[in-house]
Amino acid sequence: MRKTLTPKQAMFVREYLVDLNATQAAIRAGYSEKTAYCIGDENLKKPDIAKAIQQAMDERGKRLEITQDTVMRNIEELRKKAEKEKQLSVAARCLELQGKHLSMFADNSKEGTQVMVFVNRAGVLLKAGNGTLAIEHASPD
């Protein structure tokens, strides 16, 4: 296993952290636009590059003091505010993120799990595979 990345691979790692888009990172790192999709995908699968990306993400998380707890706390605060303001699509998205964090929507198929969101005046219901999340809203005063 190689211990250091090539300059182009190191640039790919830095660029990948910008938007987590492997194709665009490959292009910005100097790879051909024609092969950027494949190169980006291949780079993400290379152990040295994957390790460098993870280390860089960990360092950024420490530097910014971002933890799973702070992210989940912010999502919960946003969900509560959205519910209060009757922004049901925002509340539904928050619930979806919370459910994903808890692995409630495990992918049991080869094609992937499709999440369906139903919004009505009574509440928001998220369904995915066998998992179900429900939330009810108070009726307007």
C-alpha positions, -999 to 999 in steps of 0.1 A, spaced: 0 0 0 13 35 -9 20 57 20 17 91 3 -7 104 -23 4 118 -56 -1 156 -59 -31 150 -81 -47 126 -55 -40 151 -27 -57 178 -47 -86 155 -53 -89 150 -15 -89 187 -9 -114 194 -36 -137 165 -26 -141 182 8 -155 213 -9 -188 197 -19 -184 159 -15 -189 156 -53 -163 131 -66 -168 141 -103 -164 178 -97 -135 172 -73 -117 151 -101 -122 179 -126 -110 206 -102 -80 184 -94 -70 183 -130 -84 150 -143 -101 149 -177 -138 160 -178 -145 130 -200 -132 105 -174 -139 125 -142 -170 105 -132 -150 72 -134 -119 86 -118 -138 102 -90 -155 69 -82 -123 50 -84 -105 75 -62 -131 71 -35 -125 34 -35 -88 36 -31 -79 29 5 -52 56 8 -75 83 -7 -105 71 14 -83 73 45 -70 108 36 -106 120 31 -118 105 64 -88 121 83 -95 155 67 -132 153 76 -123 143 111 -99 172 115 -124 196 101 -150 183 125 -127 188 155 -117 222 143 -153 233 139 -164 213 170 -191 195 151 -203 162 165 -232 139 157 -249 153 189 -247 189 178 -260 180 143 -289 160 157 -297 187 182 -298 213 155 -320 191 133 -344 186 163 -346 224 169 -352 230 133 -380 203 132 -397 219 162 -396 254 147 -409 241 114 -438 223 130 -447 254 150 -446 275 117 -465 248 98 -436 242 74 -445 205 70 -420 197 42 -392 210 64 -404 190 94 -407 159 72 -372 163 60 -359 167 96 -377 135 106 -362 117 76 -327 128 86 -334 117 122 -348 83 110 -317 78 87 -294 85 117 -312 58 137 -311 34 107 -348 32 106 -349 30 69 -326 0 63 -321 -8 27 -334 -44 23 -335 -43 -15 -308 -43 -42 -323 -13 -59 -325 9 -28 -352 20 -5 -375 47 -17 -387 71 10 -423 83 5 -434 115 23 -471 122 28 -481 156 41 -516 165 50 -533 189 75 -534 163 102 -496 156 102 -467 142 84 -462 105 79 -429 92 66 -427 56 53 -397 36 42 -397 -1 39 -409 -15 72 -401 16 92 -427 43 100 -424 76 116 -455 98 124 -459 132 139 -491 150 146 -497 188 145 -521 207 168 -551 221 150 -548 258 141 -564 281 167 
